[in-house]
Amino acid sequence: MKDWHPDLSRSSSPRYIAIADLIEMDLRSGVLAAGDRLPPQRALAKRLNIDFTTVARGYVEAQKRGLVDSHVGRGTFVTGRQGRERRNFALDAASDPRRASAIDFSMNLPPEPSDPDLLARMQEGMSAVAVDLIPLLRYQGFGGMVMDKEAAATWLSRRGLTPAQERIFVTPGAHPALLAIFGLLAKPGETVLSENITYPGMRSIAAQLRLNLSGLAMDDEGVLPEAFEESCERLRPKALYLNPTLQNPTTLTIPQARREAIAAIARKYRVPIIEDDAYGFIPLDAPAPMAAIAPELTWHIGGLAKCIGAGLRLAFVVAPDTRSIWPFVSAMRSSNVMASPLNMALATRWIKDGTADGILRFIRAEAAARQEMVADILPSGSYRADPISFNIWLPLGSGWTRATFGSHMRDAGIGVVASDAFTVDGMAPEAVRVCLGGPIGRETLKGALNFMAHALQGPPELAASFF
């Protein structure tokens, strides 16, 4: 029998999942080998000081993954099957090049996982979900099944949020949720507020709903409280939209004290807050969300596009109170019916088995590595970024305008987005957003950044490639 001593602290997943994870990890590292007999379940439970049922569930999970086989009267043995053998999933199948995306810096996407073991776990999750394929092709009630809401609650708890399950909804992405919420809070012609440099989707939503979007003055810590209060007095807004952590496009994060000041003003004037927490899961030490500071006022939207993958088209929405639930459900059902059950099942699986945590760890590490690359190539102080953000905010000088710089970058196959897309009121600054993630590899990124740095060394006349 193998004298196996797993350290459950090596995994942030539930304990039974952690046991299966550690069997898998130790098999890869050589601590365990095919044929090893694992400790009896009761003995391991006593050794780890946990319930016997937890160990039993862990062994069952490991057997589902093809890592072990159990034999009555003999025990549980490591099989040694890994990767493609575990699920008979076609990991060696060639990808279809027609589904490849064009490489472009204009989309603010997270770096894409490339670790073989992580990719294998992601694909195994799809294989496991396929077992329930037929039920997942049916209509379901809006907001997710109980197990999906439980997974959402687990994920939201990483941001310190513990709302009642009845206030949690799984929606088909953050954008439809924003559209529904603003449609509930404001009528055509009424005013809503946002940062003056804000997420361009917010501008599109306001235009679609015929709302008056008014931008608030900002400093390096986000919206100025005095600007917010003055607008509350003068405009009587119906809502405030914030993207408070790693804001798109400036990458700023509103610190805790500023968040509390904004919440106090929102309470004073009874202004609902719509918190687009798309990037809130990326930093390890992000400030508490607005929904934790002012839960009775805040619609919290925890999208999965930036922390797992945009293709899932899922977001976890927390309503501020029970009175808001049915109007929100009605608005979402009329336009979206439901989130894809297939996507929900996959996200739930990844959250419960720890794969989502693995994806998030990869994204953090790769985003940090890419920001280090930026710091090595572009002069310090010439751009704004967070050490873990997916993009940089690049003010322009030396005669460059956002139009000439964008044209020059496009000639080199580099996509950037001019500040016009993000500016709510007043003249757009001479600045662009440059994204670092998505399908772009490090070498491609390095070449693009060097090209950019060379162009910025002088006026556009020296770098122009057109006549």
N, C-alpha and C positions, 0 to 999 in steps of 0.2 A: 504493500500500500504506500502511495506517495505521501510523505509528510508535508502537506501543503499548508502554508500559512498566508492566506490572502490578506492584504491590507485594504480594507474597504474605503479608507480615506483617499485612495488613488482614483476613485470615481465619484462624481457628484450626482450620479443617478440614484434612484431608489435602491435599497440594499439588495433586493433580489436580482435586479438588473445588474448591479455592481458585481455580484458573484459571477454571473455569466460573462460580463465584460472582462473580469480578471482572469477567468479561465482562458478566454480568447487571447488576452494580452500575454499571459504567461506561456501559452502555447507558441505564440510567435517568437517570444524571446528565448525560448529553450528551457524555461523553468519547468514546464510540463512537456511531456512527449507522448506520442501515440502509444496506447497500451497502459499508461499509468492509471492506477486505481485511485480515485479520489477518496478523501476521508468520508466515513459514514455521515449521513446528514445530522444525526443527533450529536455526534462527536464534534463536527464542525460548528454546529450551533452553540455548543458549550464553549468551544475555543474562542469564538467570536463574541460570545455573550449576547446572542440574538435569539429570536424565536426559531424553533424547529421548522415551522411552516415557511418562514422566510428563506431558509436554506433550501427547503424542498422546492419552492417556487423558482429559486435560482437555478437549481439543477434542471428543472423542467424547461426553463428558458434556454439554458445551454444546449439541451437536447433538441429544442426547436431549431436552433442555429446549426445543428449538425456537429457540435463540438464534443458531445459525449453520448454514450449509450448506457442505459441502465438495464441491469439483469437481476430479476428477483432472486434473492439468496446469494448473489455473488457481489453486487455492488455497482458502482458507477465508474465507467472507464472512459478515458480520453480517447477519442477516435483519431484525432490528427487531421480531420478534414477541414480545410480552410477555403477561403475565397470562393471560387466558382463551384467547388464541390459541395459546399455547405447547403446551397439552395438549388443546385442544378440550374442556376441562373446564368444566362449566356453572357458572362462578363467579357468573353473574347469575341463577341459579335462586333462586326465593324460598324462604326457610327455612320449615319447617312450624311454626307457632306451638304446635302441640300438643306439640312436643318441648321447649319452653321450660321452664326451671326456675323455681319460685317464688323470689323474692328473699328471702334469709334470712341473717342473720348467724350462725346456729347451726352452719354447716358451715365447717370450716377449709380453704378452698380457695384456690389461688393466683389472683391477678387474671387475667382472661381476655384473651388477645391481641386487640387491636383494630386493629393496624397493617395496612393493606390489602396491602402487599407481603408481610408475614409470613404473613398468612392465605392469600395466593395460593400461597406456597411450601408451606404445609401441605396445601392442597388438591391441589396438583400431586403431592405425595408419595402421596396416596391414589389419584390417577389412575395413577401409575407402578406401585403395588402391585396395582392391578386387572388389570394385564396377566397376572399369575400367579394370578388369582382361583380357578380350578378346583383347582389343587394346594393352595391355601391353605384350601380347604374340606374337605380330607381330615384324617384322624387323623395326628398326628406323634408321634414319641418325646418323652418328657417332658424338659423343660429347655432346649429350643431347638435349632435346627440350628446347624451350625458358624458360619455367617455371623451368626446371632443372638448366639451366644456371643462372637464377635469384636467385635461392636458393644457388647455388655455390658462386655467387657474394656476397650474404648476409653473408655466412659462412666465405669467405676469408676476408671480411671487418673487421672481428674480429682480423685479423693479420695486419690491416692497409693497405691492398691491395685493390685498386679500379681500376683494369684493364678494358679496353673495353670488352664488352661481347664477341666480335668476337675472342678474344684471350683466352677465358676460354673454357676448354673442360672437360667433365665428362668421365673418363676413367675407365676400369675394373681393378682398383687397381694400386698401385704405381709401382710395379715390371714391368708389361708390359709397362708402360709409360717410365720407366728408360731404358728398353731394346730398345724401339723405338728411344728415344732421343740420346742415345749413338750410335745407328746404323746410325743416321743422321750425327753426328758430327765427327765420327772417322772411318777410314777404318782398316781392319785387319793389324796388325803390327805397327799401330800408338800408341802413348802414351797418356794415360789419368791419371790424378792425383786424389788422395784421401788422407784422413787421414791415417797414417800408421796403426792405430787400427781403423777398420771401420766396417760398416754393412756387414755381410758375403754375402748378396745378391749382393752387388757390385762386390765382387770377382767372383761370379758365372757369372754375366753378362759379365764381362771383358773376362772371359775364353770362354764363349759361342760365343762372337763376335771376339775372337782371338785378343784382344787388349792388349797392354802392360800396366798393371796397376802399377803405381809407388807410393809408400807411402811417405807422407811428415812427417817430424819430428814434434812432438807435445809437448806442455807443458800443464799446468792446464787450459789454456785458449784456447786450440785447436791448429790448425795448426800454425806453426811458419811462420810469413810473410817472413823472410829471406830465409827459406827453400823453400817456394813457389816461390820466385823470382829467386833463384838459379836454381830451376828445370825448370822455364820458359826459362831462358837463355840457359841451357844445353840440355834440352829434347824437347823443342818446343811442349808442350802438346796441345792436341786438346780440352781438357775440364778439369774442376776441379769439382769433386763430394764432396759435404759437407752434413753432417747430423748435422746442427749447434746447435740445441736446444735439450737438454736432450739426447745427442748422445748415440747411441746404438753401443758399450756396456758400455762406460765409464761413462755415465750420465752427462758429462760436457756440459756446454752451453757457446758458444763463446760470449764474451761480445761485446757491441756495438763498442767500439774503435777498437778491433781486427777485427771485421767484416768490418769496414770501411777501415782498412789497407789492408785487403785481396782484397776488391773490387777495391782499387786504383791500386794494382798490376795487377789484372785481366784486368782492363781498359788499363793499359800501354802496356800489351802484347796481348790484344784482345783475352783473353781466356774465353770462355763461362763457366758459373757456373751452375751446376745442383744442385739445393737446394732441398734435401729430407726433407721436414718439417713435418715428420710423427708425431712428438711430440710437434710441435709448439703451438698447441691449449691448451696444458695441463697447463702450467704456466699462472698465471694471469698477470704477468709482464715480459713476455719474450721480449728480444730485438727485434728491427725491423728486419724482414726477409731480406735476401740478395736481394730479388726481389724488396724491397722498397728502398734499398741503390743503387743497380745497375740494374734497371729494364731492361735496353737495352741489358744486357749480360746474364740475369738469366732465366733459366727454373725453375719455381717454381712448386713443387709437394706437394699438401696438401692432404695426404691420410686420409681416415676416419677409418682405421683399429685400430689405437691406441686411438682415441678420441670418437668413437662410437662403432665400432665392426668390427672385421676382416672378418666376414662372409658376409658383404655387398659387399666386393671386389670392392670398389670405391675409386677414388682419383680425386681431382680437379687439373688440370694442367693449368698453365698460361704460354703461349708462350711469348718470349721476344719481338717479333715484328711481324708484319703482313706477312713479307717474310717467316717466319718459319711455318706458319699455314698449307699450303697445303702439304709440304713434311711430316709434322708430321701426318696430317690426313691420308695421303696415307700409311705411315708406320704402323699406328695403325690399319687401316681398313684391311690391308693385313694379319695381324696376329691375330686380335681380333674381327673384324667386328664392334662390338659395346659393350658398357657396358649393363648389363641386364636392360631392361626397368622396370622390377618389382623392382629391387633394387634401381634404380634411383627414381622411384616414391615414394618408402618408405622413402628414405633419404630426398627427397624434402618435403614430408609431415612432417617428424619429425623436419626439420629445420624451416619450416614455422609455425608450431603450438607450437614450444617451447620444444618439447620432446627432441630434440637433446641437447638443453641447459641443460635439466634436467639430461640426461645421462652424460654429461660432468661434471656437478657439482658433481654427485655421484662418478665418477671416480677420480676426484681431491680429494675429501674428503676421499675416501677409500684408495687411494694410500698414502696419508699423514698419515693415521692411521697405515698402514702397515709399513711405514718407521719409525714411532715412535716405533713400536714393535721391529724392527731390532735394533734401537738405545738402547733399553732396554736390549737386549740379547747379541749382539756382542760388543766387546770392542771398545771404541771410537778410531778412527784412524786406525782400522784394515781393513777397507773397504772404497770404494768410493761410494757415492750416492748423489742424490739430494733429498731434503725433499719431493718431489712430483713425483719422478721417479718410474717406475714399476720394476726396478731391482737394484742390487748392483754389483759393480765390486770388486772382492775379490782377492787381491794379497795373495800369499801363502808363509808361512814360516815354521819354525820348522821341516824342512826336508820333508815337503809335496811337491810333484810335482803335476802338473795338472792331470797327468794320475792316480796317486795313489788316489788323492782326489776325482776325478770323479768316479773311481771304488768304493770307499768306500761309496760315496753318493748314487750311483745306487743300492748298496746292501740294502740300507734303503728305496729304492723307490723314491729317490730324484734326479731329473734330473738337471744337471748343464752343461754348455758349456765351454770347454777349450778354452784358448786364441788363439789356432792355427786357429780356425775358423774365427778370426777377424784380424789376423796379415798379412799385405801385404808384407813387406820386413823385412829381418833379422830374428833373433831368436825370437820365441814367448816367452813372459814373463811367469813366473810361476804364472798364474792368471786364474780365471774362472768368468763367468757371472752367477749370480743366479737370477732368475726371481721370482716375488712375486705376480703376478696377475693370470688372467685366472679363471678356475673353482675352484681354491684352496680357501678353507674357512680359516678364521682367526685361528681357533684351529689347523687345519692341518699345517698351516704355522708356528704357534708358536712351535709345536712339532718338525718340521723340522729344524727350526732355533736353537732350543736348542740342537738337535743332532749335528748340524754343529758346534755350539760353543764348545760343549764338545770335538769333534774331534780336533779342532784347538788349544786346550789347551796344546797339547803335540805332539810328533812325531808320525808318522803313525803307528809305531810298537805298541804303546799303545792302538791304536783304531782299529787296524786291526781285521776284522771278518773272514778272510780267512786263510787257512793253506796250 
